[in-house]
Amino acid sequence: MSADTHVVDFLRQQVRQLTEERDTLAEEVDALQRYLRALEALNEAVLKFAPRQDVLRVLGATLDCALRLLDAEDGSVMLLDDENDELVFVVVRGAAEETLLGFRFPSDEGVAGWVAEKGKPLIVNDAYADLRFLFSVDDFVGFKTQRLIAVPLMVPGKVLGVVEALNKRSGAIFTQEDADMVAVLATLAATGLAAAAPGLAD
């Protein structure tokens, strides 16, 4: 093999590497732009928050921003009912929107129950292989959860509820970066809610 051939092969390899790096950078820039747009939309919703009247509106905005950020269609916000030790679906988006609203289940069950108890985000990229997954909810609404991400809605010392997003449109897995970004949205929303409606955090 001639020296010229070696040079050509080397240059081709470098071009492929640069192309891959460019594509990766473009994906990261796109994700960052979506994240910033989601933050701006949620911040606007929180700033317009009216005590006790717009709790569901802010929670809905939080979920909408999270779904937009993650490129997912289906998701929910559940709030903890401390009196009955239950999680209640208060905002639902997607295929189960009409069926799940108001649905309750014990606060120590399912992925959401784990997140509420631990106060930590959880990524499940194979729902039916995870023993924490609550199959009965899928059965109830006739839905197939493949992947999900759940993040606590919390203020210091208290979990108020859980934000969940299901099944990216692309079929891609949820990542730790996804969890980190949704956690920021949830924290912003929870802080705004607690400040405007202190009873929620008692």
Order of alpha helices (4+ residues) and beta strands (2+ residues): alpha-alpha-beta-beta-alpha-beta-alpha-beta-alpha-beta-beta-alpha
